[in-house]
Amino acid sequence: MNLLVVTLIVLGLIFFFGGVVGLLRFPDFYTRMHAAGKADTLSTILILGGFIVYNFAEGGDAASWNVLVKIAFIALFIMLTSPTSTHALMQAGFESGIEPEIDDDESESTQEKKGRDS
Amino acid sequence: MMKKLAGIVVFMVGLLLFYGVSNVDDFPGWGDPDSPANASPLSQYFITDTIKDSEVPNMVTAVLADYRGYDTMFETVVIFIAGIAIFAVVRVSRNNSPVCGGNKDDEPDLIITTTCRLLVPVIQIFALYVLAHGHSSPGGGFQGGVIMGASFILVAVAWDLDTALGRFSEKAAIACAGLGIIIYAGFGLASMFYGEEFLNYGITHKLLPGVESPEMARYYGMLGVEVGVMFTVTSVMFLIYGLLSTRGRMSGGL
């Protein structure tokens, strides 16, 4: 049982690490947000799953079912809100004119902001 | 030049802070039973007698809403005054102000509004839960009010301020802010009518139906004043957001 808990949490941390590396190393705004949004959601749910299993390690009584439902709600809301907030940030970035970096081996320019005020 | 000057000032303030906290002999140790806060008979009284006085298991709420009822009432008044002051300073009439921000032809994003449609009711139920559970677990009127205010702000962010104002208009917000204080002070006055001190809710068991003992009357009195606090905090939070995000025009917005 403990092994399962450790596996889930470590897996979650690995995904988190991937997200952080992506956030720091990816070339432009959109790929960075992609890394942050994807890895964040999955790893949080994995870690919460680890918590649920840990909670049932000593047999499931009423209290641990209570905690299970609460953690499940947290996971559900993270699943709903995290991709949405990533989407909202992306949308805001696109509307304020951040250009995605397209690899054509010519321009090394980073984020180019066009003040497209409307 | 200014940067260097600012750096020197920050450095000196940092040194001062460091000096302040490094002088640890002035403070009692962590969890020291003889420290003034722990040794005071008042703390002992709150820990042992709260449950007997008011049937409230969460002694923090009991201290906040009952033993120090005045303090919390005027805290609520401070929040009300903050909202009204921002209203008085920032609000401009709609006609003679320059148009700023926000283009009306922008459709609100479908994904965001759908998620908010799902989330806002849950947030509001949770706010009411935090409010009603303030006696037996962490929570209460201030926290519940902020969560409730955040749900309206979320509507204003996801759609626009006009949609949120359609749900909770400016006039209603100001009226609710005042209503919260009236509810709070009303509970105080209700106990005065029965010959007790202001905000001494114990006596209101004669007033509230189905409440036999003064202890349970305190319990429900605290819930009542927390409801008042929530009204004020919710509407002031929403009002402040609306005023500051539109530079006082209360329409259009971000």
Contacts between the chains, C-beta under 8 A, distances in Angstrom:
chain1	res1	chain2	res2	distance
A	77	B	119	7.4
A	77	B	122	7.6
A	80	B	115	5.8
A	80	B	118	6.5
A	80	B	119	6.8
A	81	B	115	6.8
A	81	B	119	6.9
A	84	B	111	6.2
A	84	B	112	6.0
A	84	B	115	4.3
A	87	B	109	7.7
A	87	B	111	5.4
A	87	B	112	7.0
A	88	B	109	7.1
A	88	B	112	5.4
A	91	B	109	5.8
A	91	B	112	7.7
A	118	B	103	5.6
